Amino acid sequence: MADRFDKLRIAFSQYGEYSEEEWAETRACLKERRFKKGAFLCRHGQVEQYLSLISEGACRGFYSNKEGEQVSVAFMFPNDFVSAYYSFLTKRPSLMAVQAVSPTTTISISRTDVEMLCDKYKMAERVGRLNAERIYRRKEEREIALLTMSAKERYLDLVNRSPQLLQQVSLKHIASYLGIKPESLSRIRKQLADK
């Protein structure tokens, strides 16, 4: 019978195979957490304690700028890992907030358990390293897009990579992620619809 944590084992299997012993110990460290739409997985100023996989729902990561406006920097959907990762790694208060944009369920593991598993099992360390590399690649791709693509190209690229985005994330948050005003996004969407 399928276990509710099988999604995490499947996600980890892209990095290599866990032995039954490794998976049993990892499985014992996991917990399911549920968040209502608008709830925070991590707030500004809070130290991130968990690394999570989204099993249902969607989240966004955002910062607040000097004017107090929220600037979205990441969207996460089912089978994506979610965390205020810099805070998780450094054990410092997070500058980024992570918020559920729809009712969300995660499979989570605490920093303490991640550290224990990495000390004990090479596979856990490998999963951590490869996941960190994946997070870095996503950040780099976003930076390159902001510097080299037009707003319209960034929008089309985002929608192609994450088609579920438009159903789960407000246009205000999408515009913020693209580095444009909501009115500019509305114009882009109208131009594309008129074609």
LOGUSE-810012 format. One record per residue: x, y, z of N, C-alpha, C, CB in turn; residue in one letter; residue number from 1. Coordinates in nm, 3 decimals, always signed. Last residue first. Glycine has a CB too. Example, Ala and Ser with C-alpha at 12.3 -4.5 7.8 and 13.67 -1.06 7.14 Angstrom:
BEGIN
- +1.285,-0.225,+0.708,+1.367,-0.106,+0.714,+1.290,+0.003,+0.787,+1.408,-0.060,+0.572,S,2 $
- +1.319,-0.569,+0.780,+1.230,-0.450,+0.780,+1.320,-0.330,+0.780,+1.131,-0.447,+0.905,A,1 $
This chain:
BEGIN
- -0.350,+3.805,-3.034,-0.280,+3.744,-3.149,-0.360,+3.631,-3.207,-0.144,+3.693,-3.108,K,195 $
- -0.473,+3.888,-2.805,-0.518,+3.947,-2.930,-0.454,+3.885,-3.052,-0.491,+4.094,-2.930,D,194 $
- -0.329,+3.767,-2.603,-0.465,+3.719,-2.628,-0.517,+3.769,-2.763,-0.559,+3.764,-2.515,A,193 $
- -0.097,+3.920,-2.604,-0.088,+3.778,-2.638,-0.224,+3.721,-2.672,-0.026,+3.698,-2.523,L,192 $
- -0.199,+4.168,-2.521,-0.131,+4.155,-2.651,-0.127,+4.010,-2.695,+0.012,+4.212,-2.643,Q,191 $
- -0.291,+4.096,-2.264,-0.386,+4.140,-2.366,-0.325,+4.126,-2.505,-0.429,+4.286,-2.340,K,190 $
- -0.049,+4.037,-2.135,-0.149,+3.931,-2.149,-0.252,+3.968,-2.256,-0.220,+3.905,-2.014,R,189 $
- +0.069,+4.291,-2.144,+0.134,+4.178,-2.210,+0.033,+4.067,-2.236,+0.252,+4.124,-2.124,I,188 $
- -0.114,+4.439,-1.986,-0.092,+4.475,-2.127,-0.029,+4.358,-2.204,-0.001,+4.600,-2.137,R,187 $
- -0.081,+4.307,-1.739,-0.212,+4.305,-1.805,-0.199,+4.339,-1.952,-0.308,+4.405,-1.736,S,186 $
- +0.183,+4.376,-1.685,+0.149,+4.236,-1.709,+0.015,+4.225,-1.778,+0.148,+4.157,-1.577,L,185 $
- +0.149,+4.649,-1.643,+0.233,+4.603,-1.755,+0.204,+4.458,-1.788,+0.384,+4.621,-1.722,S,184 $
- -0.005,+4.643,-1.413,-0.062,+4.701,-1.536,+0.017,+4.656,-1.658,-0.065,+4.855,-1.528,E,183 $
- +0.173,+4.536,-1.219,+0.056,+4.458,-1.265,-0.006,+4.511,-1.394,-0.049,+4.455,-1.156,P,182 $
- +0.517,+4.601,-1.317,+0.394,+4.641,-1.249,+0.277,+4.556,-1.301,+0.366,+4.794,-1.272,K,181 $
- +0.788,+4.360,-1.293,+0.709,+4.461,-1.362,+0.585,+4.495,-1.278,+0.667,+4.412,-1.503,I,180 $
- +0.930,+4.134,-1.220,+0.995,+4.264,-1.207,+0.922,+4.375,-1.279,+1.135,+4.256,-1.257,G,179 $
- +0.817,+3.888,-1.207,+0.873,+3.927,-1.336,+0.945,+4.062,-1.331,+0.763,+3.932,-1.440,L,178 $
- +0.718,+3.895,-0.947,+0.824,+3.799,-0.980,+0.895,+3.839,-1.109,+0.765,+3.657,-0.993,Y,177 $
- +0.513,+4.086,-0.983,+0.625,+4.113,-0.892,+0.744,+4.023,-0.923,+0.581,+4.093,-0.746,S,176 $
- +0.344,+3.942,-1.152,+0.406,+4.067,-1.198,+0.528,+4.100,-1.113,+0.304,+4.183,-1.194,A,175 $
- +0.266,+3.739,-0.973,+0.339,+3.704,-1.096,+0.411,+3.827,-1.149,+0.242,+3.647,-1.204,I,174 $
- +0.127,+3.886,-0.783,+0.249,+3.816,-0.743,+0.333,+3.776,-0.864,+0.215,+3.692,-0.660,H,173 $
- -0.084,+3.979,-0.944,+0.000,+4.075,-0.871,+0.133,+4.010,-0.831,-0.075,+4.128,-0.745,K,172 $
- -0.211,+3.750,-1.023,-0.136,+3.824,-1.123,-0.044,+3.928,-1.058,-0.232,+3.894,-1.221,L,171 $
- -0.176,+3.479,-0.787,-0.238,+3.603,-0.832,-0.148,+3.674,-0.933,-0.268,+3.695,-0.713,S,170 $
- -0.168,+3.134,-0.864,-0.096,+3.251,-0.814,-0.160,+3.377,-0.871,+0.054,+3.244,-0.852,V,169 $
- -0.311,+2.924,-0.981,-0.286,+2.922,-0.836,-0.226,+3.050,-0.780,-0.197,+2.810,-0.804,Q,168 $
- -0.339,+2.942,-1.254,-0.454,+2.896,-1.177,-0.434,+2.915,-1.026,-0.482,+2.750,-1.206,Q,167 $
- -0.090,+3.020,-1.343,-0.202,+3.112,-1.362,-0.326,+3.070,-1.285,-0.235,+3.123,-1.507,L,166 $
- +0.074,+2.791,-1.284,+0.093,+2.919,-1.218,-0.031,+3.006,-1.225,+0.210,+2.992,-1.280,L,165 $
- +0.070,+2.566,-1.433,-0.028,+2.574,-1.324,-0.026,+2.709,-1.254,-0.002,+2.464,-1.224,Q,164 $
- +0.291,+2.586,-1.603,+0.158,+2.618,-1.656,+0.051,+2.632,-1.547,+0.116,+2.512,-1.754,P,163 $
- +0.589,+2.664,-1.584,+0.495,+2.638,-1.475,+0.353,+2.671,-1.520,+0.532,+2.719,-1.348,S,162 $
- +0.722,+2.704,-1.825,+0.784,+2.618,-1.723,+0.685,+2.577,-1.614,+0.902,+2.691,-1.659,R,161 $
- +0.544,+2.874,-1.961,+0.583,+2.746,-2.022,+0.643,+2.651,-1.919,+0.684,+2.770,-2.134,N,160 $
- +0.536,+3.089,-1.784,+0.413,+3.014,-1.808,+0.444,+2.878,-1.872,+0.318,+3.094,-1.899,V,159 $
- +0.805,+3.177,-1.805,+0.749,+3.135,-1.677,+0.625,+3.048,-1.696,+0.714,+3.257,-1.591,L,158 $
- +0.820,+3.248,-2.077,+0.908,+3.145,-2.022,+0.852,+3.089,-1.892,+1.050,+3.201,-2.000,D,157 $
- +0.633,+3.457,-2.085,+0.612,+3.335,-2.165,+0.697,+3.220,-2.113,+0.644,+3.361,-2.313,L,156 $
- +0.762,+3.641,-1.910,+0.628,+3.590,-1.882,+0.603,+3.459,-1.957,+0.521,+3.694,-1.921,Y,155 $
- +1.001,+3.691,-2.045,+1.005,+3.632,-1.909,+0.870,+3.571,-1.873,+1.045,+3.739,-1.804,R,154 $
- +0.902,+3.810,-2.279,+0.975,+3.683,-2.287,+0.981,+3.613,-2.151,+1.117,+3.707,-2.340,E,153 $
- +0.791,+4.044,-2.165,+0.705,+3.949,-2.237,+0.772,+3.812,-2.247,+0.672,+4.003,-2.380,K,152 $
- +1.020,+4.167,-2.064,+0.914,+4.126,-1.972,+0.822,+4.023,-2.037,+0.832,+4.248,-1.926,A,151 $
- +1.312,+4.031,-2.229,+1.209,+4.132,-2.212,+1.104,+4.079,-2.114,+1.142,+4.170,-2.350,S,150 $
- +1.617,+3.903,-2.083,+1.489,+3.886,-2.153,+1.399,+4.007,-2.133,+1.417,+3.759,-2.106,M,149 $
- +1.845,+3.947,-1.927,+1.860,+3.929,-2.072,+1.728,+3.920,-2.150,+1.938,+3.805,-2.097,T,148 $
- +1.799,+3.977,-1.653,+1.899,+4.062,-1.717,+1.898,+4.055,-1.870,+2.035,+4.024,-1.669,L,147 $
- +1.606,+3.792,-1.586,+1.582,+3.932,-1.552,+1.677,+4.025,-1.628,+1.596,+3.954,-1.401,L,146 $
- +1.739,+3.556,-1.671,+1.616,+3.600,-1.738,+1.589,+3.747,-1.711,+1.496,+3.515,-1.691,A,145 $
- +1.947,+3.547,-1.484,+1.979,+3.560,-1.626,+1.856,+3.611,-1.702,+2.027,+3.425,-1.685,I,144 $
- +1.796,+3.507,-1.249,+1.879,+3.626,-1.265,+1.912,+3.651,-1.412,+2.008,+3.612,-1.183,E,143 $
- +1.682,+3.255,-1.305,+1.596,+3.373,-1.286,+1.675,+3.501,-1.305,+1.532,+3.371,-1.146,R,142 $
- +1.911,+3.095,-1.320,+1.824,+3.107,-1.438,+1.734,+3.229,-1.426,+1.739,+2.980,-1.455,E,141 $
- +2.000,+3.118,-1.053,+2.083,+3.170,-1.163,+1.998,+3.190,-1.289,+2.201,+3.075,-1.193,E,140 $
- +1.794,+2.984,-0.920,+1.821,+3.125,-0.890,+1.900,+3.189,-1.004,+1.900,+3.139,-0.757,K,139 $
- +1.821,+2.727,-1.031,+1.696,+2.803,-1.049,+1.717,+2.952,-1.024,+1.586,+2.750,-0.953,R,138 $
- +2.080,+2.657,-0.943,+2.052,+2.669,-1.086,+1.926,+2.752,-1.111,+2.037,+2.529,-1.150,R,137 $
- +2.036,+2.646,-0.663,+2.128,+2.745,-0.720,+2.099,+2.766,-0.869,+2.275,+2.700,-0.700,Y,136 $
- +1.865,+2.425,-0.649,+1.818,+2.556,-0.603,+1.905,+2.666,-0.662,+1.818,+2.564,-0.448,I,135 $
- +2.041,+2.227,-0.741,+1.918,+2.256,-0.817,+1.864,+2.394,-0.779,+1.811,+2.146,-0.789,R,134 $
- +2.232,+2.227,-0.537,+2.272,+2.263,-0.673,+2.150,+2.301,-0.757,+2.348,+2.147,-0.740,E,133 $
- +2.073,+2.135,-0.328,+2.131,+2.269,-0.320,+2.175,+2.317,-0.458,+2.251,+2.271,-0.222,A,132 $
- +2.028,+1.877,-0.423,+1.915,+1.967,-0.410,+1.964,+2.112,-0.401,+1.829,+1.931,-0.286,N,131 $
- +2.286,+1.774,-0.405,+2.225,+1.786,-0.538,+2.102,+1.878,-0.534,+2.185,+1.648,-0.591,L,130 $
- +2.325,+1.783,-0.123,+2.414,+1.855,-0.215,+2.346,+1.878,-0.350,+2.545,+1.778,-0.234,R,129 $
- +2.115,+1.616,-0.027,+2.128,+1.756,+0.015,+2.212,+1.838,-0.081,+2.189,+1.764,+0.153,G,128 $
- +2.180,+1.374,-0.150,+2.051,+1.437,-0.178,+2.058,+1.585,-0.142,+1.936,+1.367,-0.099,V,127 $
- +2.430,+1.328,-0.026,+2.421,+1.344,-0.172,+2.291,+1.415,-0.209,+2.429,+1.206,-0.243,R,126 $
- +2.353,+1.292,+0.238,+2.442,+1.403,+0.205,+2.435,+1.433,+0.055,+2.587,+1.371,+0.247,E,125 $
- +2.206,+1.059,+0.206,+2.139,+1.180,+0.256,+2.223,+1.304,+0.223,+2.115,+1.170,+0.408,A,124 $
- +2.409,+0.883,+0.125,+2.299,+0.914,+0.034,+2.226,+1.041,+0.078,+2.200,+0.796,+0.027,M,123 $
- +2.572,+0.854,+0.348,+2.625,+0.923,+0.230,+2.512,+0.966,+0.136,+2.726,+0.833,+0.155,K,122 $
- +2.459,+0.894,+0.678,+2.440,+0.828,+0.548,+2.492,+0.914,+0.433,+2.293,+0.795,+0.526,Y,121 $
- +2.526,+1.047,+0.907,+2.519,+0.901,+0.915,+2.520,+0.832,+0.778,+2.394,+0.860,+0.990,K,120 $
- +2.519,+1.313,+0.852,+2.636,+1.260,+0.923,+2.642,+1.109,+0.915,+2.634,+1.305,+1.069,D,119 $
- +2.265,+1.326,+0.738,+2.383,+1.353,+0.655,+2.511,+1.303,+0.720,+2.395,+1.503,+0.627,C,118 $
- +2.104,+1.275,+0.963,+2.104,+1.180,+0.852,+2.226,+1.200,+0.761,+1.975,+1.194,+0.770,L,117 $
- +2.164,+1.505,+1.120,+2.190,+1.370,+1.172,+2.199,+1.269,+1.059,+2.079,+1.328,+1.272,M,116 $
- +2.072,+1.710,+0.948,+2.214,+1.704,+0.989,+2.250,+1.565,+1.039,+2.243,+1.808,+1.099,E,115 $
- +1.800,+1.647,+0.938,+1.879,+1.648,+0.815,+2.027,+1.634,+0.850,+1.855,+1.780,+0.733,V,114 $
- +1.728,+1.681,+1.208,+1.723,+1.547,+1.148,+1.803,+1.539,+1.018,+1.577,+1.507,+1.122,D,113 $
- +1.770,+1.959,+1.231,+1.840,+1.867,+1.320,+1.843,+1.726,+1.260,+1.774,+1.864,+1.458,T,112 $
- +1.586,+2.057,+1.044,+1.729,+2.076,+1.021,+1.809,+1.978,+1.105,+1.770,+2.220,+1.053,R,111 $
- +1.313,+1.824,+0.979,+1.378,+1.933,+1.052,+1.527,+1.940,+1.020,+1.358,+1.914,+1.203,S,110 $
- +1.107,+1.782,+0.700,+1.209,+1.723,+0.785,+1.284,+1.839,+0.851,+1.306,+1.630,+0.704,I,109 $
- +0.777,+1.732,+0.558,+0.887,+1.812,+0.611,+0.982,+1.733,+0.697,+0.832,+1.927,+0.689,S,108 $
- +0.557,+1.761,+0.311,+0.626,+1.656,+0.384,+0.757,+1.721,+0.428,+0.650,+1.524,+0.295,I,107 $
- +0.269,+1.977,+0.308,+0.410,+1.948,+0.285,+0.452,+1.823,+0.362,+0.498,+2.068,+0.326,T,106 $
- -0.008,+2.119,+0.154,+0.040,+2.012,+0.241,+0.185,+1.986,+0.206,-0.047,+1.881,+0.227,T,105 $
- -0.209,+2.411,+0.128,-0.085,+2.340,+0.096,-0.053,+2.234,+0.202,+0.032,+2.438,+0.084,T,104 $
- -0.433,+2.624,-0.031,-0.416,+2.525,+0.076,-0.302,+2.429,+0.038,-0.550,+2.445,+0.101,P,103 $
- -0.219,+2.872,-0.183,-0.340,+2.790,-0.188,-0.327,+2.693,-0.070,-0.356,+2.712,-0.329,S,102 $
- +0.006,+2.994,-0.119,-0.085,+3.073,-0.203,-0.213,+2.995,-0.231,-0.017,+3.112,-0.335,V,101 $
- +0.193,+3.010,+0.175,+0.105,+2.924,+0.094,+0.012,+3.015,+0.013,+0.023,+2.825,+0.184,A,100 $
- +0.512,+3.167,+0.186,+0.368,+3.171,+0.213,+0.293,+3.076,+0.120,+0.314,+3.314,+0.197,Q,99 $
- +0.806,+3.269,+0.327,+0.748,+3.165,+0.241,+0.602,+3.151,+0.283,+0.827,+3.028,+0.253,V,98 $
- +1.022,+3.552,+0.321,+0.906,+3.484,+0.377,+0.859,+3.379,+0.277,+0.792,+3.585,+0.411,A,97 $
- +1.363,+3.631,+0.376,+1.258,+3.588,+0.284,+1.144,+3.525,+0.363,+1.313,+3.489,+0.178,M,96 $
- +1.531,+3.664,+0.578,+1.485,+3.788,+0.515,+1.372,+3.757,+0.418,+1.602,+3.858,+0.441,L,95 $
- +1.540,+3.472,+0.876,+1.516,+3.480,+0.732,+1.475,+3.620,+0.689,+1.410,+3.379,+0.690,S,94 $
- +1.802,+3.452,+1.111,+1.666,+3.493,+1.079,+1.650,+3.517,+0.929,+1.628,+3.621,+1.157,P,93 $
- +2.024,+3.168,+1.055,+2.000,+3.310,+1.081,+1.855,+3.343,+1.052,+2.095,+3.399,+0.997,R,92 $
- +2.118,+2.924,+0.977,+2.055,+2.933,+1.109,+2.036,+3.079,+1.153,+2.139,+2.858,+1.213,K,91 $
- +2.208,+2.877,+0.722,+2.290,+2.963,+0.808,+2.241,+2.969,+0.953,+2.294,+3.102,+0.752,T,90 $
- +2.018,+2.705,+0.602,+2.160,+2.672,+0.599,+2.241,+2.749,+0.704,+2.217,+2.701,+0.463,L,89 $
- +1.774,+2.836,+0.650,+1.790,+2.696,+0.688,+1.938,+2.660,+0.699,+1.718,+2.603,+0.586,F,88 $
- +1.824,+3.081,+0.527,+1.806,+3.076,+0.672,+1.826,+2.935,+0.725,+1.667,+3.128,+0.711,S,87 $
- +1.829,+2.986,+0.265,+1.946,+3.056,+0.320,+1.940,+3.054,+0.472,+1.952,+3.202,+0.268,Y,86 $
- +1.568,+2.878,+0.234,+1.686,+2.792,+0.234,+1.810,+2.859,+0.291,+1.714,+2.745,+0.094,Y,85 $
- +1.290,+2.851,+0.332,+1.369,+2.974,+0.331,+1.512,+2.922,+0.346,+1.327,+3.079,+0.449,A,84 $
- +1.156,+2.600,+0.113,+1.224,+2.637,+0.237,+1.275,+2.779,+0.221,+1.340,+2.537,+0.272,S,83 $
- +1.058,+2.325,-0.079,+1.027,+2.460,-0.034,+1.094,+2.483,+0.101,+0.874,+2.482,-0.024,V,82 $
- +1.074,+2.131,-0.377,+1.117,+2.155,-0.240,+1.092,+2.300,-0.205,+1.267,+2.119,-0.221,F,81 $
- +0.797,+2.013,-0.567,+0.907,+2.108,-0.550,+0.945,+2.113,-0.403,+0.868,+2.250,-0.602,D,80 $
- +0.571,+1.856,-0.570,+0.700,+1.790,-0.597,+0.818,+1.885,-0.601,+0.692,+1.717,-0.728,N,79 $
- +0.355,+2.127,-0.640,+0.374,+1.988,-0.598,+0.502,+1.927,-0.656,+0.254,+1.904,-0.640,P,78 $
- +0.553,+2.439,-0.644,+0.433,+2.360,-0.670,+0.456,+2.216,-0.626,+0.394,+2.367,-0.819,F,77 $
- +0.663,+2.769,-0.582,+0.685,+2.626,-0.566,+0.551,+2.553,-0.575,+0.756,+2.595,-0.432,M,76 $
- +0.827,+3.059,-0.691,+0.700,+2.988,-0.678,+0.732,+2.841,-0.671,+0.602,+3.020,-0.797,F,75 $
- +1.018,+3.345,-0.592,+1.008,+3.202,-0.624,+0.865,+3.155,-0.607,+1.102,+3.120,-0.533,A,74 $
- +1.003,+3.612,-0.540,+1.127,+3.564,-0.602,+1.121,+3.416,-0.638,+1.244,+3.589,-0.510,V,73 $
- +0.806,+3.902,-0.508,+0.809,+3.756,-0.520,+0.936,+3.714,-0.593,+0.683,+3.704,-0.594,S,72 $
- +0.810,+4.154,-0.293,+0.872,+4.119,-0.421,+0.886,+3.966,-0.425,+1.011,+4.190,-0.440,V,71 $
- +0.592,+4.379,-0.140,+0.637,+4.240,-0.146,+0.688,+4.209,-0.285,+0.523,+4.142,-0.106,Q,70 $
- +0.683,+4.700,-0.019,+0.617,+4.616,-0.119,+0.677,+4.476,-0.118,+0.630,+4.679,-0.261,E,69 $
- +0.820,+4.870,+0.144,+0.726,+4.778,+0.208,+0.648,+4.691,+0.110,+0.629,+4.856,+0.290,G,68 $
- +1.016,+5.012,+0.033,+0.884,+5.077,+0.034,+0.778,+4.988,+0.100,+0.841,+5.110,-0.110,E,67 $
- +1.227,+4.835,+0.038,+1.231,+4.953,+0.127,+1.096,+5.022,+0.139,+1.333,+5.052,+0.078,K,66 $
- +1.059,+4.509,+0.004,+1.157,+4.612,-0.031,+1.147,+4.731,+0.064,+1.137,+4.658,-0.176,N,65 $
- +1.043,+4.184,+0.129,+0.980,+4.316,+0.131,+1.088,+4.419,+0.100,+0.912,+4.346,+0.271,S,64 $
- +1.040,+3.879,-0.062,+1.107,+3.975,+0.025,+1.022,+4.101,+0.028,+1.252,+4.005,-0.024,Y,63 $
- +0.904,+3.545,-0.092,+0.910,+3.688,-0.123,+0.989,+3.765,-0.018,+0.770,+3.746,-0.135,F,62 $
- +0.789,+3.248,-0.240,+0.890,+3.310,-0.154,+0.897,+3.456,-0.192,+1.029,+3.240,-0.168,G,61 $
- +0.483,+3.065,-0.238,+0.571,+3.164,-0.297,+0.671,+3.211,-0.192,+0.490,+3.284,-0.355,R,60 $
- +0.323,+2.750,-0.310,+0.381,+2.850,-0.220,+0.457,+2.954,-0.302,+0.474,+2.785,-0.116,C,59 $
- +0.051,+2.518,-0.341,+0.154,+2.604,-0.400,+0.198,+2.708,-0.298,+0.102,+2.673,-0.528,A,58 $
- -0.076,+2.176,-0.333,-0.082,+2.320,-0.315,+0.030,+2.394,-0.382,-0.082,+2.353,-0.170,G,57 $
- +0.082,+1.887,-0.196,-0.037,+1.949,-0.258,-0.028,+2.099,-0.235,-0.172,+1.890,-0.199,E,56 $
- +0.346,+1.846,-0.128,+0.270,+1.732,-0.179,+0.140,+1.778,-0.245,+0.240,+1.632,-0.066,S,55 $
- +0.653,+1.993,-0.132,+0.509,+2.020,-0.144,+0.442,+1.897,-0.202,+0.482,+2.146,-0.234,I,54 $
- +0.891,+1.919,+0.107,+0.847,+1.890,-0.029,+0.697,+1.918,-0.033,+0.880,+1.740,-0.071,L,53 $
- +1.116,+2.110,+0.314,+0.989,+2.044,+0.285,+0.973,+2.017,+0.137,+0.873,+2.129,+0.334,S,52 $
- +1.305,+2.169,+0.591,+1.315,+2.151,+0.447,+1.194,+2.066,+0.411,+1.454,+2.083,+0.403,L,51 $
- +1.277,+2.387,+0.874,+1.237,+2.272,+0.794,+1.280,+2.283,+0.648,+1.089,+2.253,+0.801,Y,50 $
- +1.334,+2.618,+1.009,+1.366,+2.492,+1.077,+1.344,+2.369,+0.989,+1.282,+2.479,+1.202,Q,49 $
- +1.444,+2.946,+0.972,+1.382,+2.830,+0.906,+1.429,+2.701,+0.970,+1.414,+2.829,+0.755,E,48 $
- +1.380,+3.192,+1.203,+1.484,+3.101,+1.155,+1.415,+2.977,+1.098,+1.585,+3.063,+1.270,V,47 $
- +1.213,+3.495,+1.113,+1.208,+3.362,+1.175,+1.323,+3.278,+1.120,+1.069,+3.292,+1.149,Q,46 $
- +1.229,+3.720,+0.957,+1.280,+3.726,+1.093,+1.278,+3.594,+1.168,+1.203,+3.825,+1.169,G,45 $
- +0.937,+3.650,+0.776,+1.056,+3.734,+0.786,+1.100,+3.734,+0.933,+1.028,+3.881,+0.735,H,44 $
- +0.827,+3.305,+0.827,+0.807,+3.450,+0.822,+0.941,+3.523,+0.817,+0.724,+3.498,+0.944,R,43 $
- +0.734,+3.009,+0.668,+0.842,+3.080,+0.737,+0.818,+3.229,+0.719,+0.985,+3.037,+0.682,C,42 $
- +0.484,+2.946,+0.595,+0.570,+2.835,+0.631,+0.691,+2.889,+0.705,+0.613,+2.755,+0.505,L,41 $
- +0.187,+3.122,+0.664,+0.331,+3.129,+0.641,+0.398,+2.999,+0.682,+0.393,+3.247,+0.717,F,40 $
- -0.126,+3.124,+0.486,-0.043,+3.091,+0.604,+0.104,+3.093,+0.566,-0.083,+2.953,+0.662,A,39 $
- -0.260,+3.154,+0.248,-0.218,+3.275,+0.318,-0.130,+3.249,+0.440,-0.337,+3.354,+0.359,G,38 $
- -0.450,+2.866,+0.289,-0.410,+2.971,+0.196,-0.376,+3.096,+0.276,-0.522,+3.001,+0.091,K,37 $
- -0.316,+2.663,+0.556,-0.427,+2.727,+0.485,-0.371,+2.829,+0.387,-0.526,+2.794,+0.586,K,36 $
- -0.113,+2.375,+0.564,-0.121,+2.521,+0.573,-0.242,+2.571,+0.495,+0.009,+2.587,+0.520,F,35 $
- +0.023,+2.093,+0.728,-0.083,+2.150,+0.644,-0.094,+2.300,+0.671,-0.221,+2.080,+0.672,R,34 $
- +0.278,+1.846,+0.723,+0.229,+1.974,+0.776,+0.128,+2.030,+0.676,+0.346,+2.075,+0.800,R,33 $
- +0.409,+1.538,+0.823,+0.320,+1.607,+0.730,+0.273,+1.735,+0.798,+0.199,+1.517,+0.687,E,32 $
- +0.749,+1.452,+0.875,+0.617,+1.485,+0.928,+0.538,+1.561,+0.822,+0.627,+1.568,+1.058,K,31 $
- +1.021,+1.219,+0.911,+0.932,+1.302,+0.832,+0.802,+1.333,+0.905,+0.901,+1.234,+0.701,L,30 $
- +1.178,+1.036,+1.041,+1.202,+1.179,+1.070,+1.102,+1.272,+1.001,+1.343,+1.216,+1.026,C,29 $
- +1.118,+0.788,+0.942,+1.083,+0.814,+1.082,+1.100,+0.962,+1.120,+1.169,+0.727,+1.175,A,28 $
- +1.237,+0.805,+0.689,+1.091,+0.804,+0.700,+1.046,+0.838,+0.842,+1.035,+0.668,+0.659,R,27 $
- +1.507,+0.768,+0.759,+1.462,+0.896,+0.703,+1.311,+0.910,+0.722,+1.499,+0.906,+0.552,T,26 $
- +1.498,+0.502,+0.841,+1.539,+0.605,+0.937,+1.496,+0.744,+0.888,+1.691,+0.602,+0.959,E,25 $
- +1.410,+0.380,+0.605,+1.334,+0.362,+0.730,+1.369,+0.471,+0.830,+1.362,+0.222,+0.791,A,24 $
- +1.614,+0.450,+0.423,+1.479,+0.504,+0.406,+1.398,+0.491,+0.534,+1.407,+0.432,+0.291,W,23 $
- +1.832,+0.309,+0.532,+1.838,+0.455,+0.519,+1.698,+0.514,+0.507,+1.924,+0.495,+0.395,E,22 $
- +1.730,+0.045,+0.509,+1.768,+0.100,+0.641,+1.769,+0.253,+0.637,+1.907,+0.047,+0.684,E,21 $
- +1.699,+0.016,+0.233,+1.581,+0.007,+0.321,+1.610,+0.067,+0.459,+1.536,-0.140,+0.335,E,20 $
- +1.890,+0.273,+0.065,+1.874,+0.137,+0.116,+1.750,+0.136,+0.204,+2.001,+0.090,+0.196,S,19 $
- +1.797,+0.482,-0.205,+1.812,+0.465,-0.061,+1.806,+0.317,-0.028,+1.701,+0.543,+0.016,Y,18 $
- +1.951,+0.557,-0.513,+1.863,+0.469,-0.435,+1.899,+0.466,-0.286,+1.868,+0.328,-0.491,E,17 $
- +1.955,+0.892,-0.655,+2.014,+0.762,-0.625,+1.918,+0.681,-0.538,+2.151,+0.778,-0.555,G,16 $
- +1.817,+1.115,-0.727,+1.956,+1.135,-0.687,+2.028,+1.003,-0.660,+1.962,+1.223,-0.564,Y,15 $
- +1.562,+1.036,-0.769,+1.631,+1.094,-0.885,+1.780,+1.115,-0.855,+1.567,+1.227,-0.924,Q,14 $
- +1.471,+0.966,-0.522,+1.526,+0.858,-0.605,+1.594,+0.912,-0.731,+1.416,+0.760,-0.643,S,13 $
- +1.348,+1.183,-0.403,+1.487,+1.156,-0.368,+1.551,+1.055,-0.463,+1.497,+1.105,-0.225,F,12 $
- +1.091,+1.150,-0.511,+1.169,+1.272,-0.541,+1.317,+1.249,-0.514,+1.117,+1.392,-0.458,A,11 $
- +1.023,+0.906,-0.389,+1.032,+0.915,-0.535,+1.115,+1.036,-0.577,+0.890,+0.922,-0.597,I,10 $
- +1.020,+0.989,-0.124,+1.115,+0.884,-0.165,+1.133,+0.886,-0.317,+1.066,+0.745,-0.118,R,9 $
- +0.810,+1.173,-0.141,+0.944,+1.218,-0.107,+1.048,+1.115,-0.147,+0.955,+1.247,+0.043,L,8 $
- +0.598,+1.009,-0.202,+0.634,+1.117,-0.295,+0.776,+1.165,-0.268,+0.536,+1.234,-0.284,K,7 $
- +0.565,+0.845,+0.021,+0.626,+0.787,-0.098,+0.670,+0.895,-0.199,+0.529,+0.691,-0.166,D,6 $
- +0.428,+0.933,+0.238,+0.562,+0.986,+0.221,+0.634,+0.928,+0.099,+0.643,+0.959,+0.345,F,5 $
- +0.195,+0.793,+0.246,+0.184,+0.934,+0.210,+0.322,+0.998,+0.189,+0.108,+1.011,+0.317,R,4 $
- +0.235,+0.479,+0.080,+0.251,+0.558,+0.201,+0.246,+0.706,+0.160,+0.385,+0.523,+0.274,D,3 $
- +0.051,+0.226,-0.078,+0.130,+0.348,-0.087,+0.124,+0.426,+0.044,+0.080,+0.437,-0.203,A,2 $
- +0.084,-0.120,+0.000,+0.000,+0.000,+0.000,+0.088,+0.126,+0.000,-0.096,+0.000,+0.123,M,1 $
